[in-house]
Amino acid sequence: MIVEEQNIITIAYDLRNGGPQGELLERMDANYPFKFYFGSGRLLPAFEAQLEGLEEGQPFAFTLSPEQAYGPVDPRNIIDVPRIAFQHLGDNILVEGNFVTLTDDRGDAHNGCILSWTEDMVRVDFNHAMAGKTLYFSGAVLHIRNATVDELIRKNYIEEDGLRGWEED
């Protein structure tokens, strides 16, 4: 079998920032592999394009530019939020690099990273955590199988216990 639409793919990989020697951002190994429905539209199109046509057991290594991945850092997504918006989270949350989820006036949740703060304001980066990064993936295709009828209907990998597998938020 090959990696193609409507298959369930299991891969192991290292994700590094910038290239083969870059900072390790994520590891999915044979003990905790990444399983997904190929062609669901939930993954980065450039990521799927690099895997398409590979065979079971075949290694891969490729780089995605920020434009192919999560885009460049948008300075408009770095904003100062009144410190009072954090009071329900407690002052322990105000640590540089902490990730927070804030809800706007419409009830929509937004994930951000704390950059700095003053007595009155907190500077938060609401860009995707991988925005601006060149992503280098290296790994191997561990397993390929046909999707079940339920997986075809949901366009999602379903664990053997009936729970859904990975799904983008």
C-alpha positions as CSV (number, residue, x, y, z in Angstrom):
1,M,0.0,0.0,0.0
2,I,1.0,3.6,-0.4
3,V,0.1,6.8,1.4
4,E,-3.0,8.1,-0.4
5,E,-6.5,9.5,0.3
6,Q,-8.9,7.5,2.5
7,N,-6.1,5.5,4.2
8,I,-5.1,5.5,7.8
9,I,-1.4,6.4,8.1
10,T,0.8,5.7,11.1
11,I,4.1,7.6,11.2
12,A,7.0,8.2,13.6
13,Y,8.9,11.5,13.2
14,D,11.1,14.2,14.7
15,L,10.1,17.8,14.1
16,R,12.9,20.3,14.3
17,N,13.1,24.0,14.0
18,G,15.1,25.1,10.9
19,G,16.8,21.9,9.8
20,P,18.3,18.5,10.8
21,Q,20.3,20.0,13.6
22,G,17.7,22.4,14.9
23,E,15.9,22.5,18.2
24,L,13.6,19.4,18.7
25,L,10.0,20.7,18.7
26,E,8.1,17.4,18.7
27,R,8.8,13.7,18.6
28,M,6.3,11.0,17.7
29,D,8.1,7.6,18.1
30,A,7.1,4.0,17.5
31,N,5.7,3.8,21.0
32,Y,3.5,6.9,20.5
33,P,3.1,7.3,16.8
34,F,1.0,9.8,14.9
35,K,-2.0,8.1,13.3
36,F,-4.3,10.1,11.0
37,Y,-6.8,9.9,8.1
38,F,-4.9,11.0,5.0
39,G,-6.8,13.5,2.9
40,S,-9.1,14.8,5.6
41,G,-8.2,18.4,5.1
42,R,-7.2,18.8,8.7
43,L,-3.4,18.7,8.2
44,L,-1.1,21.1,6.5
45,P,-1.5,20.5,2.8
46,A,2.3,20.7,2.2
47,F,2.8,18.1,5.0
48,E,0.4,15.7,3.3
49,A,1.9,16.4,-0.2
50,Q,5.4,15.3,1.1
51,L,4.0,12.0,2.4
52,E,1.7,11.2,-0.5
53,G,2.9,8.1,-2.5
54,L,5.3,6.8,0.2
55,E,5.2,3.1,1.0
56,E,5.0,1.4,4.4
57,G,8.5,1.3,5.9
58,Q,9.8,4.2,3.8
59,P,11.7,7.0,5.4
60,F,11.1,10.7,4.8
61,A,12.8,14.0,5.4
62,F,11.5,17.3,4.3
63,T,11.3,21.0,5.1
64,L,8.3,23.3,5.2
65,S,8.8,27.0,5.0
66,P,6.7,29.2,7.3
67,E,4.5,30.0,4.3
68,Q,3.9,26.3,3.7
69,A,3.3,25.7,7.4
70,Y,1.7,28.2,9.9
71,G,2.7,31.4,8.2
72,P,4.9,34.2,9.3
73,V,4.6,36.0,12.6
74,D,1.9,38.6,12.2
75,P,2.7,41.6,14.5
76,R,-1.1,42.4,14.6
77,N,-1.5,39.2,16.6
78,I,0.8,40.5,19.4
79,I,-1.4,42.7,21.6
80,D,-1.5,44.3,25.0
81,V,-4.3,42.9,27.1
82,P,-5.5,44.6,30.3
83,R,-4.1,42.7,33.3
84,I,-7.5,42.4,34.8
85,A,-8.4,39.9,32.1
86,F,-6.0,37.5,33.8
87,Q,-7.3,37.9,37.4
88,H,-9.3,34.7,37.2
89,L,-6.2,32.8,36.3
90,G,-4.1,34.0,39.3
91,D,-0.8,35.9,39.3
92,N,1.2,32.7,39.0
93,I,0.2,32.6,35.3
94,L,2.2,35.7,34.5
95,V,5.4,34.0,33.5
96,E,7.2,34.7,30.2
97,G,6.6,31.9,27.8
98,N,3.4,30.6,29.5
99,F,0.6,29.7,27.2
100,V,-2.9,31.0,28.1
101,T,-6.4,30.7,26.7
102,L,-8.4,33.9,26.8
103,T,-12.0,34.3,25.8
104,D,-13.1,37.4,23.9
105,D,-16.4,39.4,24.2
106,R,-18.1,37.0,21.7
107,G,-17.1,33.9,23.7
108,D,-14.4,32.8,21.3
109,A,-11.3,31.2,22.9
110,H,-7.8,32.4,21.8
111,N,-4.5,30.7,22.7
112,G,-1.6,33.0,23.3
113,C,1.9,33.1,24.8
114,I,2.8,35.6,27.5
115,L,5.7,37.9,26.4
116,S,5.8,40.5,29.1
117,W,3.7,42.5,31.6
118,T,3.4,45.7,33.5
119,E,1.2,46.7,36.4
120,D,-1.7,47.4,34.0
121,M,-1.1,45.4,30.8
122,V,0.1,42.0,29.6
123,R,1.7,41.6,26.2
124,V,0.4,38.4,24.5
125,D,1.4,36.8,21.2
126,F,-1.7,35.2,19.7
127,N,0.2,33.8,16.6
128,H,0.3,30.1,16.2
129,A,3.1,28.6,18.3
130,M,4.8,27.4,15.1
131,A,4.3,30.7,13.1
132,G,7.5,32.0,11.6
133,K,9.3,28.7,12.0
134,T,10.8,26.6,9.2
135,L,9.8,23.0,10.1
136,Y,12.0,20.1,9.3
137,F,10.4,16.6,9.5
138,S,12.3,13.3,9.5
139,G,10.8,9.9,10.1
140,A,9.3,6.9,8.6
141,V,5.9,5.5,7.5
142,L,5.2,2.7,10.0
143,H,1.9,1.4,8.8
144,I,-0.8,2.0,6.2
145,R,-4.3,0.5,6.1
146,N,-7.6,1.2,4.5
147,A,-10.0,3.4,6.5
148,T,-13.1,1.7,8.0
149,V,-16.6,2.7,7.0
150,D,-16.9,4.8,10.1
151,E,-13.6,6.5,9.5
152,L,-14.6,7.2,5.9
153,I,-17.8,8.8,7.1
154,R,-16.1,10.9,9.8
155,K,-12.9,11.5,7.7
156,N,-11.0,10.8,10.9
157,Y,-8.9,8.1,12.5
158,I,-10.9,6.2,15.1
159,E,-9.1,4.3,17.9
160,E,-10.0,0.7,18.5
161,D,-11.9,1.7,21.6
162,G,-14.2,3.8,19.4
163,L,-12.7,7.2,20.4
164,R,-11.6,9.6,17.8
165,G,-7.9,9.9,17.2
166,W,-6.0,13.2,16.6
167,E,-8.1,16.1,15.5
168,E,-7.0,19.7,14.8
169,D,-8.5,22.3,17.1
